[in-house]
Amino acid sequence: MSEVRAEEIPAEERGEETVEELIPQQLGIGALAHDAVIYGGTRVALKSLAFLLVPLYAHFLTRSQFGVLELILAATAFIDSFIDLSGTLARFYFDRDEPGWRRQAITLFLAIESIYPLFLLGGLIIASRPIADLVLGNPAYAALLVIALCDLYLTNIVDVPLALCRLRRKPWTFAGYTAARAVPQILLSVLLVAVLHMRVKGILIASLSAACIIFVVTAREYVHDLTRRVDWSVGREMISFSWPTIVSALSFYALNLLDRFFVRHYHGLADNGLYGVGFRYSQIVLVGVFAFRMGWPQWHYSWLHSGRHQQMVARGANYYFLGIGFLTVLVSAWILPLFHLIMPERYWAGTRAVAPLSLAALGTGAYMVAGVGLNVTKRMRLIPPTALAGGAIAIGLYFLLIPPYSYVGAAWATAASFGALGLIVAAVSQRIYPIPWDFRRLVPAIGLTVGLSVASLGVDAWMPLGASLPVRVAITLAFPAILLAVGFFTPSDRAAFRRLVLRGR
């Protein structure tokens, strides 16, 4: 867990330098990789345990029950679009290097994230029966929705100390907090689903219980930084900065989760269950994206006033598409053999959605990298029109592809929409904050990722599993080999890799 802090000393009596840990300036690529590896390693370790629960759920839940779970999670994610303002704290936190300013930013942001969602979610809980009838087709599911909404509120608060761990570059503390939530959730899920046979309700209760635990554990991360000396005009500026991100989040919802309702409408809960299983395993790529995102804000903001910020953003983008691109190819190539090992046969068809959903996961991080100029310049009002354009593209593709192709069409619609959104945001951001992108490296990395992922789908469809294994190995190795052949890796990259290998001997 986190290091011991001077909790016995009142905040007002402590020196400012003991309250706030200043962020090192101008962090190198190694710092970005260090944070991403720790965040990613934590998430991979815990997600690996969570992924083992999916076969457990598959044995105790029918495809229709899995579809109900997917719709509940999709509904709460829609509501989360209105209350998740996490990017705001990072932007204001780095406005000044003064501990007093940072205390004020933390206090104001926590107040906003505590009060506003309380009223919104409280109203939705009161109206849970008609909402359950509308979303799930049965008001009897209202209790499940209430559990999910309570979980959402606590998770929203817990996001504040987790964000502070990232901004203060405390990845091991972040890892400890993440484990403190994930491990109880996994153990309770096994107990409630496999032993007590509580099915969907058991999964949701396990998540809520774990949220209660981590809410208490993480309070120490911010409670001594709270102050009564705040400038409420800064709070209003935060809200003004935040509201465009709500529109962006709604667009991401349309891109990521609205398709569940289309699949249910046109093809029923069983197909929705297959889609949910495929989505769960595409999250292997999303874990990698998440790890990069955890290190990205504090890394690129450390260069903000150095005169080299644009160049470092471009350099970071190269490594993003290298690492996440390889992970996307790896998942796409090996997901069918994995399903044959761990999943009941009735769920194997869900693998057809994994490759396009993995590409969509790659697109979520690409959107973040491409739009960095909007955050740096605080031109957040440009986000809603670009986000709405992406959402409109997604919905149009859902109508076009889901009726004939069900969840597979939904997966490809999601991937195509994220690709379009990334290009739109990159074009807008480039006009106001030019980044010297290295297209000589980016284009081969992106092209190989898409091409090899599609090739993996062809192998799944046309080759027997046993005979396909050498081909899958070749697809996996082709990604780094071809990039090496076309000159993606610079001499400094190769030298750094050699040093890393020699150090490991």
N, C-alpha and C positions, 0 to 999 in steps of 0.2 A: 504494500500500500504506500501512500505518500509519506514523505519524510515528516518527522515530528516538527510541529509548528508551535509558536509561543502562545498556546491557547489560553494559558492562565493569566496572560497580560491583556488588559483591555485594549482595544484597537486604538483608542484615543491617546493612550500612554506609550504606545510603541513608536519608534522612529519610522519614518516613511520607508526607509530603505529595507527594514525588516519585514514590511508588509508586502512589498511588491518585488518580485524578481524581474529585473530588467532583461529584455530580450537581447541576445547578442546581435550585433548589427552585421549586415551583409553576409548572411549564411551561404556557404558553398553548396555545390551539388551533393557533396558527402553528407551534409546536414539534412538535406531533403531526403536522400536515400536512407539515412539512419532513422529518421522519424517514420518514414513510410514502411521500412522493414519492421520496426517495432510495432507500429499500429497494425500493419498488415499481418505480422506474425501472430499477434494476439487474436486478431479477427479470424485468421485462418485456423488457429488451434481451436477456438471456441466454435466457429462455424462448422468445423469438421465434426465436432460433437453434435451440433444442431442438425447437420445434414444426415447424420445417422438416425435422427428422430423421424426423418421423412419416411424411410421404409417402415418404421414402427407405426406411424400414422396410417400409412398405406395398408397395413395389415388390420388395423382396427377401425378404419373409416372406409366407407364406400366412396366411390368416385363422386356421388352426389353430395355426401357429407363433406368431402374435401372441397367441393364447389361452394357449399355454404360458408365454410371457413374463408375461402378466397373472397367471397362477396363481403363478408364482415370486415376483413382486413382492407379491402378496397374502399369500403364506405368510410372507415376511420381514417384512411390515408387522404381521402377527399377532405375531410374535416381538418386534418392536420395541415392541409394547404393554407388554411386561414390563420393558423396560429404559430407556425414554425417560422420564426424570424431570426434564426441562428446566425446568418451572415452579417446581421447588423452589429452584433457585439464586436466581431473581429475588426470591422471597418473603423468603429469609434475608439476601440481600445488602442489602436495604433496611431491615432491622430496626434497624441503627445506621449512623450516618454516620462511623464510626471506621475508618480504614484497617486497623488491626490486626484488627478484627472481619471486615472484608471479605476480608483474606488468609486468615483461618481458614475462612470460608465457602467460598472458592474451593478451598482445599486439601482440605477434607472432601468436598465435592461431587465433585471430580475423582477422589478415591480410591473413592468409592462407584460412580461411573460407569465406572471402569476395572476394578475387581476383580469385582464381581457379574456383569456381562455376560460376562466372560471364562469363568467356570465354566459359565454357562448355554449360551452359544454353542458352547463346546468340546464339551459333551455332545451337542448337536444335530448337530455336524459328524461326530462318531463314529457317530451313528445316521442319517446322511444317506440311506443307501440305502433302509431301510424307510420313512422319511419321504417320500422321492421317490415310492416306490411307492404310498403312501397318498394323497398330494396330487395327483400327476400321472399316476398309473396306470402308471408305468414306472420301475423303479429305475435305468435308464440315465441319467436326468436328475439323479442325485445330484451329479455334478460341478458342474452349474449351480447347484444349491442351496448347495454349499460356497462357491463364488465369491461368491454373494449374501450369505451369512452373514459372511464375512470383510469384505466391504464394509460391512455393517451395523455391525460392531464399530468400525471406524475412523470411520465417520460419527458414531457415538454420542459418541466422544471429541472429534471436531472440533466438535460442537455446543457444547461448553463455551466455547472462545474466541469463537465466533460470538455466543453469548449475552452474553459479556462486552462485546463491541463494542456491542451494543444497550444494555446497562445503563449503560455509560459514555458513551453517546451519541456513538459514533464511526461514523456511518453510512458515511462514505467508506471507512474501513478495512474495514468489513463488505462494502462493494461490491467492494473489491479482492480480498478473500479469496474471495468468491463467484465472481468472474471467474476467479480462479486455479484453482478447481475445474472450473467449467463449460466453459471454453474447451478445456482438454486433453481433457475427456470427449467433447465434440462432435467434435473433430478425430480422436480415436482411434475413435470410433464410425463415422465415415465411412470411415476406413481399414479397420477390421476387418469392417465389414458390406458396404460397397460394393466394396471392392478385394479383400479376402481372402475374402469370402463366408463369414464365420464365423457369420452369422445371430444366433441368440439368445445363444450363447456370446460372440460379439464384443461385443454390447451390454453384457453383464455384466462382461466383462474391462475394457472401457473405463471403466465406472463405478468398478471397484475400483482401477484404475491412478490415476484422478483422485483418489480418496480417499487413496491413499498420498501423493500430491504435497501435497495440502492439509493432511494430518496433520503433515507436516514444516514447512510454511510457517507454520501458525498456532500452533505451539508457543511462539513468542516472545511471544504475547499473554498467556500465563499463567505461564510457567516462572519468572519472577522474582518472582511473587506467592506462590509456594508457601512454606510455613513448617512447621517441625517443632513449633511451639508451638500445639497445638490442644487443644481440650476435646472429648473423644470423646463426652461427653454431648450436645453440640450435634449430632454426627453421628447419634446415636440419635434425636434430635428430628427431624432431617431425614428419616430413614427413616420415622419415625412419620407425618410430614407427607406423605410420598411415596406410601405404599402405597395410600391411597384413589385416587390418580390412576391407578394401574395398572388398577383396576376401571373407572375412567372411560375409560381408553384402550381397554380391551377392548370397552366399549360402543361407542366410536367405531369400533372395528374392525368390529363387527357392523353398524354403520350404514353404513360406507364400503366395506368390502371383502369381507365374508363372502358377499355376493350373487354374487360370481364363481363360487363353488363350487356354488351353487344353479343358476346358468345353465349351467355345464358339465354338471351332473348331468341336468338336464331337457332341454337343447337342444344340448349339445356344444361343442367347442372353437371352431368357426367363429363361433357367436353370441357366445361369450366374446371373440373377437377384435374383433367389431364394437363390443361394449360397451367394450372397452379403448380403441379409437380415439375413441369418443365421450367417454369419461372424460378422455382426454388433452387434448381441446380445451375441456372444461368447466373445466380447470385454469387457463384464462385468468382466470376469476373467482377461482379459488383463489389465484392470484398476488396479486390485489388484496387478498384477505383476509389473506394472509401479510404483505403490506406493512403493513397496519393493525396486525396483531398484533405486528410488530416494533417499532412505535412505542408501542403501547398500554401495556405494563407500566410503563416508566419515566415515561410521561406521567401516568397516573392515580395512581401511587404518589407522585409529586412533590407531589400535593395531599392526601396521606393525613392529615397532621397540621395542615391549614390551617383546618379547620372547614367547608370548601366541597367536600369530596371527592364527596359524593353528587350535588351539583348539577353538578359537572364531568363525572362519569360519564354523567349523563343528557344533557348537552350533546354529549359525544363520541359517544353512541349515535345522535343525530340525523344527524351527519355520516357515520357508518358506513353507515347505511341509504341515505343520499343517494348516496354515492360508489359503494358496492358494488352497490346496486340498479340504478344506471344502467349499470354494467358488465355486470350480469346480462342486462339488456334488450338491450344492444348485441350481446353474444355470441349470445343466442337469436335475434335478428332476422337476423343475417348469417352464421350458421354454414353454412347450405346453399349459398349462393353461394361461400363460401370453399372448401368441399369440391369443388364443381364445378371450381374453378380448380386445386387442388393435389393432390387425392386420386384414386386409381383408382376407377372406377365401382363396383367390387365393395364399396367401403367407404362409399358414400354413405348407405346405410340407417342407419349409425351415428349420423347427426345427430339422429335421433328421440330419442336419450337425452341430448342435450347440454343442452336447456333445463331439464328436471327436475334434472339433475346440477348445473347452474349454480345453481339455487335451493337445492340441498343445500349447495353451497359457501357461499352466503350464510348458511345456517343454522349452519355451523360457527363463523363469527365472531360471530353473534348469541348462540350458546351462551356464548362467552367473555365477551361484554359483560354478558349477563343474570346470569351467575354470579359477578360480581366480588365480591359480598359474602361468598361462601364463602371466597375467597382472603384477603380483607382481615381477616376475623375468625378465620381459620385453622380454620374449621369443616369441614375436609376430610372428616370422617366422614359428612357428609351427602351427599357426592358419590356413593358406591357405590350407595345405593338409587335415586337419580334416574337414574344412568347405567344401572343394570340395567333400570329401567323402559323407558328409551329403547331399549336393546338388545332387550328382549322385544317391544316394538312392531315393531321392524324385522324380526325373525325371523318374527313372525306375518304381516306384510305380504309377506315373501318367499314364504312358503308359499301365500299367497292370490293373489299377482299374477304370480310368475315362471312357474309351470306354464302358464298360458294366454297370457301376453304376453311371455315371454322377457326379454331385456335391457331392453326398454322398461318392462315391469312392475317390473324391478329398480330402474331409475332413479327411477320415481315412488314406489316404496316407500322409497327412500333419502331423497328430498325430504320425504315426509310424516313420516318418522321424525324427521328433524332438526327439523322444525317442532314436533312434539309434545315432543321433548326440550327445546327452547328454552323452551316454555311451562312445562314442569314445573320446570326449573331457575329460571326467573324467579320462579315462585310461591314456591318454597322460599327462595331468596335474599332475596326481598322481605320475608319475615317476620322475618328476623334482621338485615337491613341495608337498610332502606327507601331506595329511590332514587326521586326525584320525576320519573318518566318523563314526557316531553311527548307524550302520545298524540295530540294534535292534529296533530303533525308526523309521528310514527312510523306511525300507521295509514295515511295516504295514501301514504307512501313504500313501505311493505310491500305494500299492496294493489295499487298501480300496478306494482310489480315482478312480482308473480305474474300479474296480468291481462295485461300486455303480453307476458310470456314465453309464456303460453298462446296468446295471439293470434298470435304468431310461428309456433308449431307449426301453427296453422290455415292460415296463409299458405303454409307449406311443403307442406302436404298438398293444398290445393285450388286453388292458383294456379300457372300456368306461371312459370318462373323469371324470364324477361324482364319480363313484366307485373307481377311482384310487387315489382320494385325500388323504384318510388315508394312503395308501401305500406310497405316496410321502412324507408324514410327517415322516413315519417310516424310509424311506431311508435317509432323511435329518438328523434325530436324531441318526441313526446308526453310523455315522462317529465318532462323539465325544465319544459315548457310548462304541463302540468297542475298540477305542484307549485307553480309560480309563481302560477297562477290561484287555487289554494286557500289561499294564504298560508303555504306552508311556509317561504319565505325571509323572515326578519325584516328590519326596516329596517337593522340593523347588518350583516346578511349582505350586503344589496344595496350598502350603502356600502363594505364591504370589497371587494366584487367590482369596483365602479367604480374604487376606488383601484388595484386590481391592473391593470385595463385601462389606466388613464391612465399607470401606471408603465411599462407595456410599450410605449407609443407613443414 
